[in-house]
Amino acid sequence: MQCAWLSVASGGVSLIVALLFWWQSVAPELARLGQHAGIFSAALGLTLAGIGAASQRKRVRRVAAVGVVVNLFILALTLDQIFSILR
């Protein structure tokens, strides 16, 4: 249960940071650091959500599914910032 909640909580904070980096223009050095942090955060969040998804309890699996969605969104924003897909 803790892994699933940690995935959601860290993903929420990282989502705010990813949105700020995606929406506003910042210095290139800061943007590069944010990109690396976003990829690391999303990978860690997906790993934690995967651990939570392996649980036997249905509630934990639901929280883990929310964690997967949040972290995939972070990954999508970060990859869009790197490759300029939507901009």
N, C-alpha and C positions, 0 to 999 in steps of 0.2 A: 504494500500500500504506500509506503514511504517513497519508493522509487517512482511510482506513478504521479504522486503529488509533487515531488521534486521536479519531475519533468515538466509538469504544467506550470509550476511557479517560476522556474528558471526560464522556461520558454516565454512566459508573459513578459518578464523583464527584458529578455533579449528581443522580443517582438517590438517593444517600444523603441529600443535602440536601433533595430534594423529599419523601422519606419522612419526614424529621424535621419539616419544616414541615406536612406533611399529618397526621401522627400527634399532634403536641403543639400545644397552644395557645401562641401567642407574642403579643407586642405587635402591635397592628394595623399600625404603621409598618414593623416588621420583616417581617411577613407580606406586606405589599404589595410591599416590596423583593424578597422571595423569589419572589413570583409573577412579577414582571417578569424577574428573573434566570432563573427556570425556563423561561419562554417563549423568552427569547433563547437560552438554552443548547440547548433542544430544536430550535429553528430552525437554529442553527449546526450542531448534530450531524447533523440530517437533511440539510443541505447537504453536509457532509463525507462522509456515507455515500452520498449520491447521486453524488458525484465518484468515490468508491471503487467504486460499482456499475457505473460506466461502463468499468471496467478489462476487459482481455481475459483476465486470469488468473482461474481459477475460485476459488482460495483467497482472493483479494482480494474477490471478490463475496460469498463466504460471510461474511467478517468484516464487510463493509458491511451485509449482511442482519442480523447481530447488532446492529450500530450502529443500524439503523432500528428494530428492536424495542425496544431500550433507550430510544431517544429518543422513540418514540411513547408508551412507558409514562410517561416524565417529563412529556410533554405532557398525558397523561390525568390524572395526579395533580395537576398544576398547574391544569388546567381544573376538576377536581373541587373543588379548594380555593377557586377563585374563585366558582364557581356553586353550590357545596354540593349536588352531584348525589347523592352516596351518604350524606351526613350529614344 
